[in-house]
Amino acid sequence: MKVYLIFITFGNLLHLFECVKKDIVFVVDRSGSLTSDDINGTIDFIYNVTSYLDIGSDNVKISIVSFNDEVHTEIKFNDYSTKEELLIAIANLKGMSTNGGTYTYDALNHVRNSTLTSDGARDDAEKLVVVMTDGASIDLVATIAMADKLRNDLSAELFSIAVGSKPDQIEIDGIANDPDNYYVHSVSDFLYLCNMIPSLVPKLDEGAVANVASDCPVEPGVTTEAAAVIEETDSSSSNWVWILAAILGAILIILLLICCILFLKKKKRKPKEKTETYKNIEFSTSRPKVQGKAISFRESSILSNNGWTSGVNKELVESSIYNLNRESTASLSSVMYRDMFQFKPESKQNQWVE
């Protein structure tokens, strides 16, 4: 069970680090109910969120669309090739004018028909849309219907961020995907948007981790979002513990496999056990002589098995000695072992026959 859990966690680890293409669109309300400070607060929020994302051609790309009576694409997916250039362009959006009505459904229709189908959008990328508004749209039904088209036609994930006390909660919930507690965020003022960064960033990019800035003001009397931030941070820390455990588990398994392989190889190289026949052979230390000349044990062994027994003539022995002198040590050794195992004593006498 533990081994299975390690492999599952290791699989999740691999998924975590693999490149996932995502096209993210921020849809920004700049209707007449907002001030320039509100717009600047929105841009700061998008800038800070983007700074934590893995921006790149094979990872995350960002587009920004603003709307009131009209819809404008402020930044396209293919406008900037580096994260540094993109962040500079986002910062330069500060100071946008605010006026007109809240035509949210027009903005969503523009995202569906243009932003996510052209302007550098990638066919193989996941589609995410973050709608930021401070009030109810001109047409509630049309807005929710257009959000549903985005989900159904492009398989897009929609997040809604409501700012202030005026947004229609039914509309905010209708724009966002389910469940609402994951896709819907809200604050009472643009000043407090920075508190959402730690909880939103991992939802947009699973490998990213963000922290609340030290100068981010805490919204008075509101604990829901703060609790979500703490829970998200704790969850992130817990995930990293599992990731480290998976890495260590994988290393341990690899080391065990290596040890097993080395053990099997060593066992395979171990020489075979000597047979009982070979064990019971007793070698004599005496050196026999032929015509008064001492000969080696190997020579005597070969002579014995080639006729050095009673009844054998002298010519055969001399012929054997002649052959011994011609053979190499390796050949003698080979013949010796072969004949030793086939040797059967014929007589206890070892005499020359004249």
Secondary structure, 3 states (H helix, E strand, C coil): CHHHHHHHHHHHHHHHHCCCCEEEEEEEECCCCCCHHHHHHHHHHHHHHHHHCCECCCCEEEEEEEECCCEEEEECCCCCCCHHHHHHHHHCCCCCCCCCCCCHHHHHHHHHHHHCCCCCCCCCCEEEEEEEECCCCCCHHHHHHHHHHHHHHHCCEEEEEEECCCCCHHHHHHHCCCCHHHHEEEECCHHHHHHHHHHHHHHHCCCCCCCCCCCCCCCCCCCHHHHHHHHHHHHHHHHHHHHHHHHHHHHHHHHHHHHHHHHHHHHHHCCCCCCHHHHCCCCCCCCCEECCEECCHHHHHHHHHCCCCCCCEHHHHHHHHHHHHHCCHHHHHHHHHHHHHHCCCCCCCCCCEC
